[in-house]
Amino acid sequence: MDLVPDQDGQCDAGRDHERHREPEAQAGQHPLAPAVLAGPPPQPLPAVGLLHGRRVEQLLLDLLALRQSHARESKGPYFLRGTRMTVAREPTGVATLDEALAMIAARAAELTEADLVVVRLADESGGLVAHAVHAVSESLRAELEGSRIDFAPREECLELEDLPHSLRRAAERLSASGVLQLPVRDEAGVVGSLELMRSRDPFDERELRLARASAGEVELARRAFAPAAVPRSTPDPLELAGDALAAASEETRAADQMAALAAEATGAGACLLWRYGDGGPVLAALAGRDSSAVPAGALDLLGRAQLSHEPLALEPSGDRHVATLQLGEPPLGALQVVFAEAPDPAVLPDLATFAVRAAHALRASERRRELAEELERTRALLTIVGQAISELSLAHTLDTAVDRVRELLGTERAAVYLVEEGERLEAAAERGLTGPHVRIGERLLELALGPGRARGLIQVSDGDDARLAPVRDALEELGVEGALGVPLRAGEELVGLLAVYPQRGRQLSENEEALVRALAAQLAVAVQNARLHERLAQESEEAKRARDAALEASRRLHALYEISRSFSESLSLEATLEAVARTIVESLQLDAAALRMPNERGDALVPVAVHVREDRLGEPVRQILSLAQPLGSVGLGPFRSGEPVVLDAATALALGPAHQALVPFLEKGSTAAVIPLSAHDEILGTLTLLSLDPERPVSGDTLEAALSLAGPAALALDNARLHQEREEFTETMRLSLMPRRRPQVEELEIGDHYEPSARVEIGGDVYDFLELADGRLAVVLGDVTGHGIDAAADMAMAKFVFRSLAREHPEPGEFLAAANEVVLGEITAGKFVTLLYLVVDPRTGELACATAGHPPPRIVAPGESPETVVVSGLALGIEGDQSYEAARLTLEPGAAAVLFTDGLLEARRDGELFGEERLDEALVRHSGLPAGELARALADDCRAFAGDLGDDLAIVVLKLPA
């Protein structure tokens, strides 16, 4: 946009904008509004950064003089951004800082097409006070004049959410899409702010630059008028009254406050506040030191002022003068101020501003009163309906709801219809209705579920509406003039309809609609709850027994789940035993249970798990149930049948010492039973059940439930026992395949570390040492495919091959070639063995190694980077007639050869490998450690990276002392 002024001194863009804005500016304004700027827009102020060699004060005065010259040349009233004012014919000069800031604000509004511009300067406490406000809205200008924000912006703010609360509120009133808050700075820091807003699109970069230039003008004005800006004039009483009114607008007695403040601030004898209503003006408040000063013709003056549509009218009435100010646009009332003498014309603009604020406060007061009434009605309605719902009385709930909705909407006719069998509506509660009104309800429901269902409410304000044509006869018979229907839904289920029949033309407000919808939602829940309550009350004892049976079945399923879960999660015999005892007690509601199993000699049943429900009984009951049961002559005979043995005093004595301790309890009403646990025709042990409460005996139902759990429990115990035996076997085999001892070689440090996988029973890693006849040490480290028993067998074969061939073929290449032929004939097809073979002379440090598909060793010395020994060869057991080349090198004093399986390199975390780079970093970090500590440190680093290891890990370190 080109901003160069044309021949008459006005920018084309500015003039076009004013032509566009003039009708909007005229609407709702009056000649008494305070002027902000007169005259056509002057040329823009030069950028602050170009001010060199001139006094800043003189430049600002030149600018203001230029504006005054434009004001002298203008003729007639000048409209600017919604504010009308009369232009002075003679130059008046700019006498105050606030006048200069008002000009800058107006100019910024023109250049950026802003709807609101506020100029603020810092006060003594550091807050920012509005010194100039330019706005399209007179009420918004009046609200912001003299307003204060508590902190100064440090940076430019271009987003609504970053503005202070008071500015965000102003932006919301404008529906602003563009906002700017720019700091005004001097050499010492931020001294003010310039705020711009508009309801159209956001400000562009050009407009932002113009706004920054205006912020510079503000600082120039502040500096030029600094001496005059310090002493602030005494605030005008009417301005203070307006501020007080705005501050007190939260109160609901706004009318009395307005009249009192206006009378006190102007010194008037009386002040009257009128409200306009359908029946004419009503006196809302009267204040003043002399109420008798109200002229008899005040009401006539009010009528003439109302017809004239003038915002302010000043007329004599007898020996009085009455100023009548319209409140709001359109006016919702008027303020009449009665003066004993003709008032000073200078007070009228301030009185007009006060009227703007008074209208704002009056509207806010009226709105709060309406909201308070609506909230009270809503609270009362929902409270009463909520109480009715809590009583689970459907008839009472519906009657209460119908009565309250009639009161809420001011109508005599209302009804609730419910969907009954056959999907037809039936009247459940009605007021003021007779005849075929159910047909009207059915039509309303049909409409509500049709195209209008998105609103959840159907309203027909005129009974002649075509939508009600199918029930026109019913409408005429009942005299129904309008109808409103809200479906009652509980989730996806349609339960009925709430219907209201108001007078013709009655439309619900937004709040009334929301309340009716909320009531309908509560009614739907109430209907469902009441119906459910009635069904539950009519249930037979048979249905109750069915629920009890289902509950018992649920307990059994839960018990089975707990038993199986304990085994599947822990695979531990001890954990399974504890789970069986605990689950039996909790699921059958017993006081205690004890599991006994044969000891290793098979001559006694010993307690392996005891669970007591109550902690206070825990210790004594455990002592009673923890006694062993010698088999002796009785043996397991009483339990061979698999049937439970119910204990009484005689039976307990006959079974032996473990149950004799229960006799005193059995004689006093306690009950107990012993259930055998068997699997595969083998009795694994016994389960003793105990109930100390005679009211909860171990009955036939309890025994039946216990038997249903005994079978799965016995299988879980058997599996856990087999798993434990398997673990013990595999652990014994794994230990037998590890080196029985580490060789003691004076000239060589030997360290080794093995760590099994946390996820498999036994892995395939194997390593061993052998001292050769010539004084050298042979070391083998390998990995066989697979896991478990098969891997253990292959590990044993690999260890045997090493032990049998190393003395006959001590050199690495020969050993691997011979080992390959043996493994090829022994290993299962599709499997193989990776092997690293190494011999070292501890006296000279000479080392030779070869590999068959295994990771080569690393050589590391303190202060040096690790090196990989370059060797390769095919894994053993894949193809015959293989040759393996050996690498030879010499270990220097302090250096170490590190051998490892692929479990070290391939340890993973979130799919990422530990890898060679981390291994080399760890080798450098730990290279100064002794051999054994170095091996453990590498394993610790790997575990810290990966957590639980997914594969076995074996590390061997050979180190020459420094």
Salt bridges, closest charged atoms under 4 A:
ASP6 OD2 - ARG15 NH2 2.35
ASP8 OD2 - ARG15 NH1 3.05
ASP12 OD1 - ARG15 NH2 2.98
ASP16 OD1 - ARG19 NH2 2.18
GLU24 OE1 - ARG21 NH1 2.40
GLU57 OE1 - ARG55 NH2 3.73
ASP62 OD2 - ARG54 NH2 2.83
ASP98 OD1 - HIS131 ND1 2.82
GLU113 OE1 - ARG200 NH2 3.78
ASP115 OD1 - ARG81 NH2 2.98
ASP115 OD1 - ARG200 NH1 3.65
ASP123 OD2 - ARG148 NE 2.88
GLU138 OE2 - ARG141 NH2 2.35
GLU143 OE2 - ARG169 NH2 3.98
GLU143 OE1 - ARG173 NH1 2.20
GLU145 OE2 - ARG141 NH1 2.10
ASP150 OD1 - ARG148 NH1 2.83
GLU156 OE2 - ARG212 NE 2.76
ASP186 OD2 - ARG222 NH2 2.90
GLU195 OE2 - ARG120 NE 2.69
ASP201 OD2 - ARG198 NH2 3.92
GLU205 OE2 - ARG212 NH1 3.81
GLU207 OE1 - ARG198 NH2 2.84
GLU219 OE1 - ARG222 NE 2.94
GLU219 OE2 - ARG223 NE 3.91
ASP243 OD1 - ARG357 NH1 2.20
ASP256 OD2 - ARG253 NH2 3.30
GLU315 OE1 - ARG304 NH2 3.13
ASP319 OD1 - ARG320 NE 3.75
GLU366 OE1 - ARG275 NH1 3.28
GLU366 OE2 - ARG369 NH2 2.30
GLU370 OE1 - ARG367 NH1 3.67
GLU373 OE2 - ARG369 NH1 2.77
GLU376 OE2 - ARG379 NH2 2.66
GLU391 OE1 - HIS396 NE2 3.75
ASP399 OD1 - ARG431 NH1 3.81
ASP403 OD1 - ARG406 NH1 3.45
ASP403 OD1 - ARG431 NE 2.87
GLU407 OE2 - ARG404 NH1 3.20
GLU412 OE1 - ARG406 NH2 3.23
GLU420 OE2 - ARG531 NH2 3.47
GLU442 OE2 - ARG424 NH2 3.49
GLU446 OE2 - ARG443 NH1 3.09
ASP462 OD1 - ARG504 NH1 2.30
ASP464 OD2 - ARG504 NH1 3.66
ASP465 OD1 - ARG467 NE 3.18
ASP473 OD2 - ARG439 NH1 3.17
GLU512 OE2 - ARG506 NH2 3.18
GLU513 OE2 - ARG455 NH2 2.73
GLU513 OE1 - ARG517 NH2 3.31
GLU539 OE1 - ARG547 NH1 2.47
ASP548 OD2 - LYS544 NZ 3.46
GLU552 OE1 - ARG555 NH1 3.02
GLU552 OE2 - ARG556 NE 3.89
GLU562 OE2 - HIS558 NE2 3.85
GLU562 OE1 - ARG565 NH2 2.81
GLU562 OE1 - ARG582 NH2 3.67
GLU569 OE1 - ARG565 NH1 3.11
ASP591 OD1 - ARG613 NH2 3.37
ASP591 OD1 - ARG696 NH2 3.40
ASP603 OD2 - ARG601 NE 3.28
GLU614 OE1 - ARG616 NE 2.71
GLU682 OE2 - ARG721 NH1 3.41
ASP693 OD2 - ARG696 NE 3.59
ASP718 OD2 - HIS680 NE2 3.46
ASP718 OD1 - ARG721 NH2 2.69
GLU727 OE2 - HIS723 NE2 3.29
GLU731 OE2 - ARG734 NH2 2.65
ASP752 OD1 - ARG742 NE 2.74
GLU755 OE1 - HIS753 NE2 3.12
GLU755 OE2 - ARG943 NE 2.59
GLU761 OE1 - ARG726 NE 2.67
ASP768 OD2 - ARG803 NE 2.95
GLU771 OE2 - ARG741 NH2 3.85
ASP774 OD2 - ARG776 NE 2.88
ASP794 OD2 - LYS831 NZ 3.28
GLU808 OE2 - HIS809 NE2 3.62
GLU811 OE2 - ARG776 NH2 2.87
GLU811 OE1 - ARG888 NH2 3.19
ASP841 OD1 - ARG843 NE 2.98
GLU912 OE2 - ARG918 NH2 2.73
GLU916 OE1 - ARG858 NH2 3.59
ASP920 OD1 - ARG858 NE 3.05
ASP940 OD1 - ARG943 NH1 3.28
ASP941 OD2 - ARG925 NH2 2.89
ASP941 OD2 - HIS926 NE2 2.83
